[in-house]
Amino acid sequence: MQAFAGQIARADWENYEWRFAANSHRILDLLEEAGVKATFFTLGWVAERSKPLIRRMVNEGHEIASHGMAHFRADEQTADEFRRDVADSKAILEDIGGVAVKGYRAATFSIGAGNMWAFDILAEEGYLYSSSINPVKHDLYGLPDAPRAPFYPRTDQAIPEIPMTTVCLMERNLPFSGGGFFRLLPYSVFKWGLQHVNRSDRLPCIFYMHPWEIDPLQPRIADAPLKSRLRHYLNLGKTETRLKRLLSDFAWDRVDRVYSSVIHPVAGTGPA
């Protein structure tokens, strides 16, 4: 979504072909075939339009978590706007899914040094963890100096942050979590990175992807900048095959279960 934010206004989302549900159901099919449970960071806007999909996720044992309401960057919101956004999305997802929402991921990993107050608000609104920081240097996001393992970003230890997976080479963090990098790098290199983190750093890995990344037939946005088109459309036809290999080569599970040792209920902040 962020790649085409300059070409497609949120007010026009309804005017485009709705492919999200079919792509998500395909991912659910692949997870079922592999016997894997996952966490789906979901927009409230999407959940309201795909209630059967959300209920399938819950019924099949996956975790539902919040991605905000409509992909507004957290660093472009005031504290009050952010609070409404995370509260509304949590309420919608819990109402549709019938289960407590524990986790949050900021759109485009947009929590950084300038809006660390977001963690206080998340805790106050009943969230138990965030997975919103990518400890890399990037033109759209990134907090390169952030820890590479789960950490508490606030001194009161309200909720933990579970950062994206990186490989540290020559004192620089390289992204190995998914998205465009999963489509860009040769699969053998991406697999090596995850194995390195498992074996050398003795850490579990986070892998993420978007439903549109297994949809090579999606319409093209012709007037988008070249960089955006390269990021979005690169190797879409290879993603599903690579995903099947990834599900087979590693053991995967929901975020709330993999990181259960650092995710704890916060007294007085809502459902646990």
N, C-alpha and C positions, 0 to 999 in steps of 0.2 A: 504493500500500500504506500509506503513512504517513498518508494522510487518514483511513483507517478502522482505524488501529492500536488505538484505544480500543474498537472494536466487534468486531473479528475477531482472535482469538488465533492465534498461529502454530501451536499444537497443533491448531487446527481447520481449517487450510488444506485438508487432504485432503478435508474434508466439503463443499467447495464445487465447483460445476461448473468443470471444467478448460477454460478458453477461451484460455489463453496460446498454446498451440501453433498453433491455427488463426489467431489474430490475427497471430502472428509470421510464419507462412507467407504471409499476405496481404501483409504489409510486404515480405517477400522478393520476392514476385511484382511488386510496384510498383517495387522497386529494379531488378529484372531488366528490366522494361519500359523504365525510364529509363536503363539502362546505368550505374547508379551502384553503387559499392561503399561499404560503411559499416562502422562499428565497433559491435558488440553487447556492451554491458556486461551480463553475464549472471550471475544468481545460481547458486551451486552447487546449491542446492535444486532449482531449475528444470531445470538441465542434467541432473541425475540422472534426472529424469522425462521428459525430452524429448531423448534421445540422437540420434534421427534428425534432429531440427531443428538441433541443434548441428552435426552432420556436414554438413547441407545448407549451412549458413552458411559453413563452411570450404570445402566443395567448390565453392561459387560465388564464392569469392574475397574474402569478408568477413573482417574482423578479429574475433576473439573476445577479449574482455577481461573482467576480474573485477568483479563488483558485490558481492562478499562472499558468504557462504553463504546467509543467510536474511533479508536486509534489516535487520540490526541496525545502528543508528546507531553510527558510530565514536566519537562523543563520549559514548556511554553504555557503552563497553567499557573495561576495563583494558588496559594494554599487552599483557599475556599473552593476554587474550581476543582482542584485535585481531590479534595475531600468528597465533593458531590459525585465526581466521576467514579471513584473507587467504591463509595457507598452504594450508588445506584447499580453498578455492575454486579457487585456482590449480591445484592438483594434479588436482582433479576435471575441470576444463575442459581441461587439457592431455591427460589420459588419454582423454577422450571425443573431443576434437577432433583430437588427434594433432599439434597445433602449439603452439609456445611462446606463453604468455600474457605480454604486455608491459605492459598497462595496467590501471589500477584506478580505479574511481569509487566513492566512499563513498556509502552510502545517504543520501538526502536532503541531499547536499552537506555532510555532517556532520564535515568537518575544518575546524577554525578555530583561533583563538588559543590555546585551552586544550589542544589535542592535536596540536601540530605535530610531536611525537615520532613520529607515525604515518608520516611520510616516511622516517625512519631505518629503521623496521621494514619498510616496503615495499621499500626498497633492499636490505636484508639478505635478504629473501625472494625476491629475483630480479626484482622489477618494474623496468621501465625508465621509466615515467612514471605520473603521477597526473592525473586530471581531476576533481577533487573539491571545488573551491572556487568558489563563486558570489560575486563581489565586489559584492554588493548588500545592502541592509538588508531583512530579511524576518523574519517571526515564527517560522519554523521553521529557518532557516539564514542563512548570509551572513557575509562578511568584507569590509565595505564599503571598507576601506582597502587591500585586496590589489591588486596590479598587475592591469591588464586584459589584458596580454599574457603569454605564457609566461614563467615565472620560476623561480628556484631558491629554495625556501622555507627551506633550511637552509644554513648558512655553508659546509659541506663540499661543497655542490653534489652531493649524492647522486643525486637524480633530479629532473627538472623537474615543475612543476605547470602544467597547461594549463587555465586558468580558463574559466568560462562566458562567453559573449559578452555584453557590455553596451554601451550607448550612454551617453556622459557628456554630460549636459545640465545647465547651471547648477550645475556642480560636484557633481552627484549621478549615480551609476551607475544606469541603468534596465535591467531584464532584457530581453534580446532573444535568448535561446537556445532557447526552445521551451517544452514542457510546457503548463501552463495559460495562460501568456501568449500562446502561439501560437494557442490557441483563443479567448482573450479579445479580443485586439486585432484590428481589421480587417486583412485580409491585406495591403492596400496599405501600412499603417503598419508592419507587421512587415517587409515587403520593403524599405521605405525604411530601416529600422534596419540591416539587414544590408548594404545598399548603402553606407550612411554609414560603417560600420566598414571595409568594403573600400576605399572611395575616400579618405576623410578620414584614417582611422587607419592605412591600408595594412596591415590585418591580415586573416587568414582568420577565418571564423566557425565556431563550434560550434553545431550544432543537435541537440537531443535530443527524444525522445518515448518514450512507453511503448506497448507493444502494445495495452493496453486502450483507448487513445485513438482507435482506429479502430473501436471496437466499440460503436455506439450502442444495441444491443439487450442489453447486459449487464444482469444482475440489479441492482436497486437495493437499497442498504442503508438501509432506511427509518428506522432509529433513530439514524442518524449526525447529528452537529450540522449545522446549516444551512450554516455556512461550509465544512465538509468536502464536503457534497453539491454546493454551488455550484462549488467548485474541481474536483471530480472529474467531474461530469456536464455542465458547461457546454459547449455547442456540439460535443458528440461527433459529431453527425451531419454536421458540416462538415469534420472533420479530414482525412478521406481526400482530398476534393477539394482542400483547401488543400495537402496534402502533395504531390499530383501537380503542382500549380503550382510549389511550392518546388523540387522536383526538376528541373523544366524551366527555371526562371528563373535558377538558379545552377549552377556546377560544384561537385560534391561528391566526396569521397573519404574513405578510412579515416583515422582519427586518426594512426596510426603513419606514414602516408605524407605527409599534409599537414604534419606537424610533425617530419619526419625530421631536420631540421637541428638540433633541440634534444633529440631522443631518441637516446641513445647507450648502448651496452652498458656495464655497470658490472662491472669486473673482480672475479671471485670471488663473484658474487651469483646464479649460476644461468644458465639458458639465455637466449640473446640472440635 
